[in-house]
Amino acid sequence: MTRQQLHVALRAALLSRNVHQVRALRAAHGLPAFAAAVAGCPPRVAADALSLLPLDDRNAVLRHLPRPVRDSLRPLGIVPAASQPARRLGWGLLAWRGA
């Protein structure tokens, strides 16, 4: 399937609100091709497509999108999920002594 065909298939799946088809297109064509199809959509359509994906897939597709496309999705509420910060022990815990 060419990029244009994938773009058309994605738009058709979004038009019919077929969540399973959107997820199947992402799984079948991989991240780079799916991200390229999403990048070719207007921001509201791209946000709609990404909102139908599970959080892990959405973040993976966002990482493959060009920065201007990601920036255009930010006002629509599509932002990468914050990664969990690594937990660090403070020096106070290391110096603690039991009574």
Jmol script that loads the backbone (N, CA, C; Angstrom):
load data "model"
ATOM      1  N   MET A   1       0.850  -1.171   0.000  1.00  0.00           N
ATOM      2  CA  MET A   1       0.000   0.000   0.000  1.00  0.00           C
ATOM      3  C   MET A   1       0.896   1.235   0.000  1.00  0.00           C
ATOM      4  N   THR A   2       0.606   2.164  -0.881  1.00  0.00           N
ATOM      5  CA  THR A   2       1.396   3.388  -0.962  1.00  0.00           C
ATOM      6  C   THR A   2       1.006   4.344   0.164  1.00  0.00           C
ATOM      7  N   ARG A   3       1.794   5.379   0.329  1.00  0.00           N
ATOM      8  CA  ARG A   3       1.493   6.373   1.366  1.00  0.00           C
ATOM      9  C   ARG A   3       0.132   7.010   1.128  1.00  0.00           C
ATOM     10  N   GLN A   4      -0.171   7.308  -0.127  1.00  0.00           N
ATOM     11  CA  GLN A   4      -1.465   7.926  -0.448  1.00  0.00           C
ATOM     12  C   GLN A   4      -2.612   6.968  -0.146  1.00  0.00           C
ATOM     13  N   GLN A   5      -2.445   5.698  -0.479  1.00  0.00           N
ATOM     14  CA  GLN A   5      -3.493   4.716  -0.188  1.00  0.00           C
ATOM     15  C   GLN A   5      -3.689   4.554   1.315  1.00  0.00           C
ATOM     16  N   LEU A   6      -2.594   4.542   2.067  1.00  0.00           N
ATOM     17  CA  LEU A   6      -2.696   4.457   3.519  1.00  0.00           C
ATOM     18  C   LEU A   6      -3.396   5.689   4.076  1.00  0.00           C
ATOM     19  N   HIS A   7      -3.081   6.850   3.533  1.00  0.00           N
ATOM     20  CA  HIS A   7      -3.733   8.093   3.959  1.00  0.00           C
ATOM     21  C   HIS A   7      -5.244   8.021   3.703  1.00  0.00           C
ATOM     22  N   VAL A   8      -5.634   7.541   2.531  1.00  0.00           N
ATOM     23  CA  VAL A   8      -7.055   7.425   2.188  1.00  0.00           C
ATOM     24  C   VAL A   8      -7.740   6.395   3.095  1.00  0.00           C
ATOM     25  N   ALA A   9      -7.066   5.269   3.346  1.00  0.00           N
ATOM     26  CA  ALA A   9      -7.638   4.237   4.222  1.00  0.00           C
ATOM     27  C   ALA A   9      -7.800   4.763   5.647  1.00  0.00           C
ATOM     28  N   LEU A  10      -6.842   5.553   6.109  1.00  0.00           N
ATOM     29  CA  LEU A  10      -6.935   6.135   7.446  1.00  0.00           C
ATOM     30  C   LEU A  10      -8.097   7.110   7.522  1.00  0.00           C
ATOM     31  N   ARG A  11      -8.234   7.954   6.522  1.00  0.00           N
ATOM     32  CA  ARG A  11      -9.356   8.916   6.518  1.00  0.00           C
ATOM     33  C   ARG A  11     -10.699   8.200   6.478  1.00  0.00           C
ATOM     34  N   ALA A  12     -10.787   7.102   5.709  1.00  0.00           N
ATOM     35  CA  ALA A  12     -12.039   6.335   5.650  1.00  0.00           C
ATOM     36  C   ALA A  12     -12.349   5.697   7.002  1.00  0.00           C
ATOM     37  N   ALA A  13     -11.333   5.161   7.664  1.00  0.00           N
ATOM     38  CA  ALA A  13     -11.544   4.554   8.985  1.00  0.00           C
ATOM     39  C   ALA A  13     -11.986   5.608   9.998  1.00  0.00           C
ATOM     40  N   LEU A  14     -11.418   6.804   9.906  1.00  0.00           N
ATOM     41  CA  LEU A  14     -11.816   7.870  10.819  1.00  0.00           C
ATOM     42  C   LEU A  14     -13.230   8.352  10.533  1.00  0.00           C
ATOM     43  N   LEU A  15     -13.574   8.433   9.268  1.00  0.00           N
ATOM     44  CA  LEU A  15     -14.913   8.873   8.886  1.00  0.00           C
ATOM     45  C   LEU A  15     -15.977   7.922   9.419  1.00  0.00           C
ATOM     46  N   SER A  16     -15.670   6.623   9.407  1.00  0.00           N
ATOM     47  CA  SER A  16     -16.635   5.640   9.907  1.00  0.00           C
ATOM     48  C   SER A  16     -16.465   5.374  11.399  1.00  0.00           C
ATOM     49  N   ARG A  17     -15.510   6.070  12.044  1.00  0.00           N
ATOM     50  CA  ARG A  17     -15.213   5.910  13.474  1.00  0.00           C
ATOM     51  C   ARG A  17     -14.878   4.457  13.815  1.00  0.00           C
ATOM     52  N   ASN A  18     -14.158   3.806  12.916  1.00  0.00           N
ATOM     53  CA  ASN A  18     -13.789   2.401  13.079  1.00  0.00           C
ATOM     54  C   ASN A  18     -12.449   2.316  13.812  1.00  0.00           C
ATOM     55  N   VAL A  19     -12.539   2.192  15.133  1.00  0.00           N
ATOM     56  CA  VAL A  19     -11.343   2.159  15.975  1.00  0.00           C
ATOM     57  C   VAL A  19     -10.467   0.966  15.621  1.00  0.00           C
ATOM     58  N   HIS A  20     -11.086  -0.179  15.406  1.00  0.00           N
ATOM     59  CA  HIS A  20     -10.330  -1.389  15.096  1.00  0.00           C
ATOM     60  C   HIS A  20      -9.556  -1.238  13.788  1.00  0.00           C
ATOM     61  N   GLN A  21     -10.138  -0.572  12.813  1.00  0.00           N
ATOM     62  CA  GLN A  21      -9.460  -0.379  11.532  1.00  0.00           C
ATOM     63  C   GLN A  21      -8.260   0.562  11.676  1.00  0.00           C
ATOM     64  N   VAL A  22      -8.429   1.625  12.465  1.00  0.00           N
ATOM     65  CA  VAL A  22      -7.311   2.555  12.691  1.00  0.00           C
ATOM     66  C   VAL A  22      -6.155   1.815  13.357  1.00  0.00           C
ATOM     67  N   ARG A  23      -6.477   1.013  14.370  1.00  0.00           N
ATOM     68  CA  ARG A  23      -5.430   0.261  15.076  1.00  0.00           C
ATOM     69  C   ARG A  23      -4.807  -0.804  14.177  1.00  0.00           C
ATOM     70  N   ALA A  24      -5.618  -1.408  13.317  1.00  0.00           N
ATOM     71  CA  ALA A  24      -5.098  -2.416  12.388  1.00  0.00           C
ATOM     72  C   ALA A  24      -4.166  -1.780  11.356  1.00  0.00           C
ATOM     73  N   LEU A  25      -4.500  -0.597  10.881  1.00  0.00           N
ATOM     74  CA  LEU A  25      -3.631   0.106   9.931  1.00  0.00           C
ATOM     75  C   LEU A  25      -2.286   0.427  10.579  1.00  0.00           C
ATOM     76  N   ARG A  26      -2.315   0.867  11.826  1.00  0.00           N
ATOM     77  CA  ARG A  26      -1.075   1.167  12.546  1.00  0.00           C
ATOM     78  C   ARG A  26      -0.238  -0.096  12.730  1.00  0.00           C
ATOM     79  N   ALA A  27      -0.887  -1.207  13.076  1.00  0.00           N
ATOM     80  CA  ALA A  27      -0.166  -2.462  13.303  1.00  0.00           C
ATOM     81  C   ALA A  27       0.373  -3.045  11.999  1.00  0.00           C
ATOM     82  N   ALA A  28      -0.402  -2.942  10.932  1.00  0.00           N
ATOM     83  CA  ALA A  28      -0.024  -3.565   9.666  1.00  0.00           C
ATOM     84  C   ALA A  28       1.088  -2.805   8.943  1.00  0.00           C
ATOM     85  N   HIS A  29       1.117  -1.490   9.079  1.00  0.00           N
ATOM     86  CA  HIS A  29       2.043  -0.687   8.278  1.00  0.00           C
ATOM     87  C   HIS A  29       3.234  -0.150   9.053  1.00  0.00           C
ATOM     88  N   GLY A  30       3.219  -0.282  10.361  1.00  0.00           N
ATOM     89  CA  GLY A  30       4.353   0.163  11.160  1.00  0.00           C
ATOM     90  C   GLY A  30       4.298   1.643  11.490  1.00  0.00           C
ATOM     91  N   LEU A  31       5.152   2.004  12.417  1.00  0.00           N
ATOM     92  CA  LEU A  31       5.165   3.385  12.910  1.00  0.00           C
ATOM     93  C   LEU A  31       5.539   4.427  11.861  1.00  0.00           C
ATOM     94  N   PRO A  32       6.631   4.237  11.106  1.00  0.00           N
ATOM     95  CA  PRO A  32       7.004   5.307  10.160  1.00  0.00           C
ATOM     96  C   PRO A  32       5.932   5.591   9.100  1.00  0.00           C
ATOM     97  N   ALA A  33       5.358   4.537   8.536  1.00  0.00           N
ATOM     98  CA  ALA A  33       4.349   4.729   7.488  1.00  0.00           C
ATOM     99  C   ALA A  33       3.074   5.329   8.071  1.00  0.00           C
ATOM    100  N   PHE A  34       2.655   4.836   9.238  1.00  0.00           N
ATOM    101  CA  PHE A  34       1.441   5.363   9.862  1.00  0.00           C
ATOM    102  C   PHE A  34       1.652   6.820  10.264  1.00  0.00           C
ATOM    103  N   ALA A  35       2.818   7.134  10.813  1.00  0.00           N
ATOM    104  CA  ALA A  35       3.109   8.520  11.193  1.00  0.00           C
ATOM    105  C   ALA A  35       3.119   9.429   9.968  1.00  0.00           C
ATOM    106  N   ALA A  36       3.631   8.945   8.850  1.00  0.00           N
ATOM    107  CA  ALA A  36       3.625   9.747   7.623  1.00  0.00           C
ATOM    108  C   ALA A  36       2.195  10.009   7.153  1.00  0.00           C
ATOM    109  N   ALA A  37       1.324   8.998   7.286  1.00  0.00           N
ATOM    110  CA  ALA A  37      -0.082   9.187   6.897  1.00  0.00           C
ATOM    111  C   ALA A  37      -0.764  10.185   7.827  1.00  0.00           C
ATOM    112  N   VAL A  38      -0.480  10.105   9.121  1.00  0.00           N
ATOM    113  CA  VAL A  38      -1.064  11.041  10.085  1.00  0.00           C
ATOM    114  C   VAL A  38      -0.536  12.455   9.826  1.00  0.00           C
ATOM    115  N   ALA A  39       0.749  12.566   9.503  1.00  0.00           N
ATOM    116  CA  ALA A  39       1.357  13.875   9.257  1.00  0.00           C
ATOM    117  C   ALA A  39       0.734  14.566   8.051  1.00  0.00           C
ATOM    118  N   GLY A  40       0.187  13.796   7.119  1.00  0.00           N
ATOM    119  CA  GLY A  40      -0.444  14.378   5.943  1.00  0.00           C
ATOM    120  C   GLY A  40      -1.865  14.849   6.178  1.00  0.00           C
ATOM    121  N   CYS A  41      -2.377  14.641   7.373  1.00  0.00           N
ATOM    122  CA  CYS A  41      -3.747  15.050   7.706  1.00  0.00           C
ATOM    123  C   CYS A  41      -3.749  16.430   8.349  1.00  0.00           C
ATOM    124  N   PRO A  42      -4.877  17.124   8.255  1.00  0.00           N
ATOM    125  CA  PRO A  42      -4.997  18.378   9.020  1.00  0.00           C
ATOM    126  C   PRO A  42      -4.885  18.075  10.521  1.00  0.00           C
ATOM    127  N   PRO A  43      -4.500  19.056  11.329  1.00  0.00           N
ATOM    128  CA  PRO A  43      -4.293  18.796  12.750  1.00  0.00           C
ATOM    129  C   PRO A  43      -5.470  18.156  13.478  1.00  0.00           C
ATOM    130  N   ARG A  44      -6.684  18.588  13.200  1.00  0.00           N
ATOM    131  CA  ARG A  44      -7.844  18.007  13.895  1.00  0.00           C
ATOM    132  C   ARG A  44      -8.055  16.548  13.511  1.00  0.00           C
ATOM    133  N   VAL A  45      -7.818  16.212  12.259  1.00  0.00           N
ATOM    134  CA  VAL A  45      -7.947  14.826  11.806  1.00  0.00           C
ATOM    135  C   VAL A  45      -6.838  13.979  12.419  1.00  0.00           C
ATOM    136  N   ALA A  46      -5.621  14.519  12.453  1.00  0.00           N
ATOM    137  CA  ALA A  46      -4.503  13.801  13.066  1.00  0.00           C
ATOM    138  C   ALA A  46      -4.767  13.563  14.546  1.00  0.00           C
ATOM    139  N   ALA A  47      -5.285  14.569  15.238  1.00  0.00           N
ATOM    140  CA  ALA A  47      -5.607  14.412  16.661  1.00  0.00           C
ATOM    141  C   ALA A  47      -6.677  13.353  16.858  1.00  0.00           C
ATOM    142  N   ASP A  48      -7.648  13.306  15.970  1.00  0.00           N
ATOM    143  CA  ASP A  48      -8.699  12.295  16.041  1.00  0.00           C
ATOM    144  C   ASP A  48      -8.110  10.903  15.862  1.00  0.00           C
ATOM    145  N   ALA A  49      -7.218  10.754  14.887  1.00  0.00           N
ATOM    146  CA  ALA A  49      -6.591   9.452  14.647  1.00  0.00           C
ATOM    147  C   ALA A  49      -5.780   9.006  15.861  1.00  0.00           C
ATOM    148  N   LEU A  50      -5.004   9.912  16.425  1.00  0.00           N
ATOM    149  CA  LEU A  50      -4.170   9.563  17.571  1.00  0.00           C
ATOM    150  C   LEU A  50      -4.997   9.274  18.817  1.00  0.00           C
ATOM    151  N   SER A  51      -6.141   9.934  18.944  1.00  0.00           N
ATOM    152  CA  SER A  51      -6.976   9.710  20.124  1.00  0.00           C
ATOM    153  C   SER A  51      -7.595   8.313  20.129  1.00  0.00           C
ATOM    154  N   LEU A  52      -7.642   7.666  18.981  1.00  0.00           N
ATOM    155  CA  LEU A  52      -8.218   6.325  18.898  1.00  0.00           C
ATOM    156  C   LEU A  52      -7.200   5.226  19.187  1.00  0.00           C
ATOM    157  N   LEU A  53      -5.937   5.598  19.339  1.00  0.00           N
ATOM    158  CA  LEU A  53      -4.893   4.613  19.605  1.00  0.00           C
ATOM    159  C   LEU A  53      -4.681   4.451  21.102  1.00  0.00           C
ATOM    160  N   PRO A  54      -4.212   3.270  21.524  1.00  0.00           N
ATOM    161  CA  PRO A  54      -3.812   3.124  22.927  1.00  0.00           C
ATOM    162  C   PRO A  54      -2.665   4.080  23.249  1.00  0.00           C
ATOM    163  N   LEU A  55      -2.501   4.407  24.516  1.00  0.00           N
ATOM    164  CA  LEU A  55      -1.529   5.410  24.930  1.00  0.00           C
ATOM    165  C   LEU A  55      -0.115   5.095  24.456  1.00  0.00           C
ATOM    166  N   ASP A  56       0.313   3.842  24.568  1.00  0.00           N
ATOM    167  CA  ASP A  56       1.670   3.482  24.131  1.00  0.00           C
ATOM    168  C   ASP A  56       1.858   3.699  22.637  1.00  0.00           C
ATOM    169  N   ASP A  57       0.862   3.288  21.835  1.00  0.00           N
ATOM    170  CA  ASP A  57       0.940   3.490  20.386  1.00  0.00           C
ATOM    171  C   ASP A  57       0.909   4.976  20.042  1.00  0.00           C
ATOM    172  N   ARG A  58       0.067   5.722  20.743  1.00  0.00           N
ATOM    173  CA  ARG A  58      -0.032   7.167  20.489  1.00  0.00           C
ATOM    174  C   ARG A  58       1.317   7.843  20.732  1.00  0.00           C
ATOM    175  N   ASN A  59       1.957   7.499  21.837  1.00  0.00           N
ATOM    176  CA  ASN A  59       3.260   8.097  22.135  1.00  0.00           C
ATOM    177  C   ASN A  59       4.305   7.692  21.109  1.00  0.00           C
ATOM    178  N   ALA A  60       4.254   6.447  20.658  1.00  0.00           N
ATOM    179  CA  ALA A  60       5.219   5.986  19.653  1.00  0.00           C
ATOM    180  C   ALA A  60       5.022   6.737  18.327  1.00  0.00           C
ATOM    181  N   VAL A  61       3.769   6.919  17.915  1.00  0.00           N
ATOM    182  CA  VAL A  61       3.498   7.657  16.672  1.00  0.00           C
ATOM    183  C   VAL A  61       3.926   9.111  16.831  1.00  0.00           C
ATOM    184  N   LEU A  62       3.644   9.706  17.990  1.00  0.00           N
ATOM    185  CA  LEU A  62       4.052  11.103  18.215  1.00  0.00           C
ATOM    186  C   LEU A  62       5.555  11.278  18.094  1.00  0.00           C
ATOM    187  N   ARG A  63       6.323  10.303  18.562  1.00  0.00           N
ATOM    188  CA  ARG A  63       7.782  10.396  18.456  1.00  0.00           C
ATOM    189  C   ARG A  63       8.249  10.350  17.006  1.00  0.00           C
ATOM    190  N   HIS A  64       7.443   9.748  16.114  1.00  0.00           N
ATOM    191  CA  HIS A  64       7.821   9.655  14.701  1.00  0.00           C
ATOM    192  C   HIS A  64       7.315  10.838  13.868  1.00  0.00           C
ATOM    193  N   LEU A  65       6.493  11.681  14.449  1.00  0.00           N
ATOM    194  CA  LEU A  65       5.973  12.834  13.705  1.00  0.00           C
ATOM    195  C   LEU A  65       6.998  13.960  13.690  1.00  0.00           C
ATOM    196  N   PRO A  66       7.032  14.732  12.605  1.00  0.00           N
ATOM    197  CA  PRO A  66       7.907  15.903  12.580  1.00  0.00           C
ATOM    198  C   PRO A  66       7.483  16.908  13.658  1.00  0.00           C
ATOM    199  N   ARG A  67       8.438  17.662  14.166  1.00  0.00           N
ATOM    200  CA  ARG A  67       8.160  18.618  15.252  1.00  0.00           C
ATOM    201  C   ARG A  67       7.046  19.611  14.910  1.00  0.00           C
ATOM    202  N   PRO A  68       6.987  20.179  13.701  1.00  0.00           N
ATOM    203  CA  PRO A  68       5.884  21.114  13.413  1.00  0.00           C
ATOM    204  C   PRO A  68       4.505  20.457  13.525  1.00  0.00           C
ATOM    205  N   VAL A  69       4.407  19.186  13.158  1.00  0.00           N
ATOM    206  CA  VAL A  69       3.123  18.488  13.270  1.00  0.00           C
ATOM    207  C   VAL A  69       2.787  18.271  14.748  1.00  0.00           C
ATOM    208  N   ARG A  70       3.780  17.847  15.529  1.00  0.00           N
ATOM    209  CA  ARG A  70       3.553  17.670  16.970  1.00  0.00           C
ATOM    210  C   ARG A  70       3.136  18.983  17.618  1.00  0.00           C
ATOM    211  N   ASP A  71       3.787  20.066  17.217  1.00  0.00           N
ATOM    212  CA  ASP A  71       3.450  21.379  17.780  1.00  0.00           C
ATOM    213  C   ASP A  71       2.035  21.806  17.405  1.00  0.00           C
ATOM    214  N   SER A  72       1.580  21.438  16.209  1.00  0.00           N
ATOM    215  CA  SER A  72       0.213  21.795  15.808  1.00  0.00           C
ATOM    216  C   SER A  72      -0.834  20.975  16.556  1.00  0.00           C
ATOM    217  N   LEU A  73      -0.438  19.824  17.118  1.00  0.00           N
ATOM    218  CA  LEU A  73      -1.369  18.986  17.877  1.00  0.00           C
ATOM    219  C   LEU A  73      -1.465  19.402  19.338  1.00  0.00           C
ATOM    220  N   ARG A  74      -0.470  20.126  19.826  1.00  0.00           N
ATOM    221  CA  ARG A  74      -0.433  20.512  21.239  1.00  0.00           C
ATOM    222  C   ARG A  74      -1.676  21.316  21.661  1.00  0.00           C
ATOM    223  N   PRO A  75      -2.126  22.327  20.892  1.00  0.00           N
ATOM    224  CA  PRO A  75      -3.328  23.064  21.312  1.00  0.00           C
ATOM    225  C   PRO A  75      -4.590  22.192  21.329  1.00  0.00           C
ATOM    226  N   LEU A  76      -4.551  21.062  20.648  1.00  0.00           N
ATOM    227  CA  LEU A  76      -5.702  20.162  20.601  1.00  0.00           C
ATOM    228  C   LEU A  76      -5.658  19.118  21.713  1.00  0.00           C
ATOM    229  N   GLY A  77      -4.656  19.211  22.570  1.00  0.00           N
ATOM    230  CA  GLY A  77      -4.578  18.309  23.713  1.00  0.00           C
ATOM    231  C   GLY A  77      -3.826  17.022  23.460  1.00  0.00           C
ATOM    232  N   ILE A  78      -3.177  16.896  22.315  1.00  0.00           N
ATOM    233  CA  ILE A  78      -2.396  15.690  22.014  1.00  0.00           C
ATOM    234  C   ILE A  78      -0.940  15.997  22.310  1.00  0.00           C
ATOM    235  N   VAL A  79      -0.476  15.509  23.445  1.00  0.00           N
ATOM    236  CA  VAL A  79       0.913  15.707  23.858  1.00  0.00           C
ATOM    237  C   VAL A  79       1.468  14.364  24.302  1.00  0.00           C
ATOM    238  N   PRO A  80       2.768  14.174  24.168  1.00  0.00           N
ATOM    239  CA  PRO A  80       3.344  12.918  24.647  1.00  0.00           C
ATOM    240  C   PRO A  80       3.154  12.792  26.148  1.00  0.00           C
ATOM    241  N   ALA A  81       2.874  11.577  26.585  1.00  0.00           N
ATOM    242  CA  ALA A  81       2.734  11.332  28.016  1.00  0.00           C
ATOM    243  C   ALA A  81       4.089  11.504  28.670  1.00  0.00           C
ATOM    244  N   ALA A  82       4.093  12.122  29.831  1.00  0.00           N
ATOM    245  CA  ALA A  82       5.346  12.326  30.551  1.00  0.00           C
ATOM    246  C   ALA A  82       5.872  10.983  31.027  1.00  0.00           C
ATOM    247  N   SER A  83       7.139  10.765  30.828  1.00  0.00           N
ATOM    248  CA  SER A  83       7.739   9.532  31.319  1.00  0.00           C
ATOM    249  C   SER A  83       7.900   9.634  32.831  1.00  0.00           C
ATOM    250  N   GLN A  84       7.863   8.507  33.470  1.00  0.00           N
ATOM    251  CA  GLN A  84       8.008   8.475  34.914  1.00  0.00           C
ATOM    252  C   GLN A  84       9.457   8.790  35.267  1.00  0.00           C
ATOM    253  N   PRO A  85       9.687   9.763  36.136  1.00  0.00           N
ATOM    254  CA  PRO A  85      11.066  10.057  36.515  1.00  0.00           C
ATOM    255  C   PRO A  85      11.653   8.913  37.338  1.00  0.00           C
ATOM    256  N   ALA A  86      12.939   8.727  37.188  1.00  0.00           N
ATOM    257  CA  ALA A  86      13.607   7.672  37.947  1.00  0.00           C
ATOM    258  C   ALA A  86      13.613   8.058  39.421  1.00  0.00           C
ATOM    259  N   ARG A  87      13.330   7.104  40.258  1.00  0.00           N
ATOM    260  CA  ARG A  87      13.340   7.359  41.692  1.00  0.00           C
ATOM    261  C   ARG A  87      14.777   7.323  42.176  1.00  0.00           C
ATOM    262  N   ARG A  88      15.121   8.322  42.941  1.00  0.00           N
ATOM    263  CA  ARG A  88      16.481   8.393  43.459  1.00  0.00           C
ATOM    264  C   ARG A  88      16.432   8.443  44.975  1.00  0.00           C
ATOM    265  N   LEU A  89      17.371   7.791  45.574  1.00  0.00           N
ATOM    266  CA  LEU A  89      17.483   7.862  47.022  1.00  0.00           C
ATOM    267  C   LEU A  89      18.217   9.136  47.400  1.00  0.00           C
ATOM    268  N   GLY A  90      17.710   9.808  48.402  1.00  0.00           N
ATOM    269  CA  GLY A  90      18.390  10.998  48.883  1.00  0.00           C
ATOM    270  C   GLY A  90      19.495  10.606  49.878  1.00  0.00           C
ATOM    271  N   TRP A  91      20.388  11.516  50.058  1.00  0.00           N
ATOM    272  CA  TRP A  91      21.479  11.247  50.992  1.00  0.00           C
ATOM    273  C   TRP A  91      20.954  11.047  52.403  1.00  0.00           C
ATOM    274  N   GLY A  92      19.840  11.672  52.716  1.00  0.00           N
ATOM    275  CA  GLY A  92      19.269  11.522  54.061  1.00  0.00           C
ATOM    276  C   GLY A  92      18.913  10.080  54.374  1.00  0.00           C
ATOM    277  N   LEU A  93      18.431   9.349  53.381  1.00  0.00           N
ATOM    278  CA  LEU A  93      18.082   7.956  53.609  1.00  0.00           C
ATOM    279  C   LEU A  93      19.333   7.101  53.832  1.00  0.00           C
ATOM    280  N   LEU A  94      20.404   7.469  53.164  1.00  0.00           N
ATOM    281  CA  LEU A  94      21.626   6.692  53.311  1.00  0.00           C
ATOM    282  C   LEU A  94      22.281   6.940  54.667  1.00  0.00           C
ATOM    283  N   ALA A  95      22.076   8.130  55.219  1.00  0.00           N
ATOM    284  CA  ALA A  95      22.703   8.461  56.487  1.00  0.00           C
ATOM    285  C   ALA A  95      21.830   8.102  57.691  1.00  0.00           C
ATOM    286  N   TRP A  96      20.616   7.677  57.449  1.00  0.00           N
ATOM    287  CA  TRP A  96      19.689   7.367  58.541  1.00  0.00           C
ATOM    288  C   TRP A  96      20.171   6.165  59.322  1.00  0.00           C
ATOM    289  N   ARG A  97      20.076   6.288  60.607  1.00  0.00           N
ATOM    290  CA  ARG A  97      20.466   5.175  61.484  1.00  0.00           C
ATOM    291  C   ARG A  97      19.312   4.868  62.409  1.00  0.00           C
ATOM    292  N   GLY A  98      19.049   3.609  62.568  1.00  0.00           N
ATOM    293  CA  GLY A  98      17.985   3.201  63.478  1.00  0.00           C
ATOM    294  C   GLY A  98      18.401   3.392  64.935  1.00  0.00           C
ATOM    295  N   ALA A  99      17.446   3.634  65.797  1.00  0.00           N
ATOM    296  CA  ALA A  99      17.748   3.855  67.217  1.00  0.00           C
ATOM    297  C   ALA A  99      17.958   2.576  67.969  1.00  0.00           C
TER     298      ALA A  99
END
end "model"
wireframe off; spacefill off
backbone 0.3
color backbone group
